[in-house]
Amino acid sequence: MSRLFNAYIMVDWSAAAAPREGKDSIWIGVTKRDIRFRPTFEAFNPPTREAAMAQLRDILADLRRRSERALIGFDFSLGYPRGTAEALKLKTNDWAAMWAFLGANVADKPNNVNNRFAVAAKMNRLMTDQAWPFWGCPPKDAQRWLSSTKPTYDAAGLPPQFRLAEEATAGKGKAGAKSTWQVFGNGTVGSQAITGIPRVRTLAAELGDKARVWPFQTGWKTLTEADLDGVAVVFAEVYPALVEVKPEPGEVVDRAHVRALCEHFTRLDEAGKLGAAFAPAKPPSDEEREIVEREEGWILGV
């Protein structure tokens, strides 16, 4: 059985406000096949998001020269809980409108200085004119529309705390994936999504019709070679806690995460099982499918 991909690129993102390497920084893992078609792994640790973009462009350019297709996984949510775009009063209630909103509002300088807390506060102001649903920030960044601790509020009529995909991770990893509304604190992904989605949007735009964002542009279904004809890159959301990680001696845990994810998806593809991982594990309702494909997205392998 033929493989869907030639290379597997996994990205452990960071929303750090200053250049950082080592623990709690950006790690990019790449598994591709050597001249003997053996999978080989390489890791990169760019100190800034700008450097990470340059590294990803270099990797993709090399694969393009080799006419090879890549799966790129990012460890942050690519969509927001259902109803978020509507609450923000965007033109359309879908993922593309959210991506465009973040692309227009996030300022992320080459030295990693960014305005993620201001963007979260703006979204709170537009959705509720209160310090919710986004929460979490250093005390110095707290303001009327963003609090440093989780506020108590009536969530009726607001987008839910978790996406369907995050609810499905309960019992996997530790306590399951955290809410994208939390933008500060250990293990949170809210800031990563705010700073990361505009970067993925830029890469996807540069690739044009050679790229697909799963499941928004592919459908929440088993992917086949026919589905990916002419496609060079598939972007997906991944969740490191789904894969067992055993750091090698002296290996940074974040590096081990991307290595384990690369190994995992390589094995699935070698066994002819990766295509099915893009489909729901059990048949969803029509409403669930529409929510996932239009606005929330999903986590590959959940």
Order of alpha helices (4+ residues) and beta strands (2+ residues): beta-beta-beta-alpha-beta-alpha-alpha-alpha-alpha-alpha-beta-beta-alpha-alpha-alpha
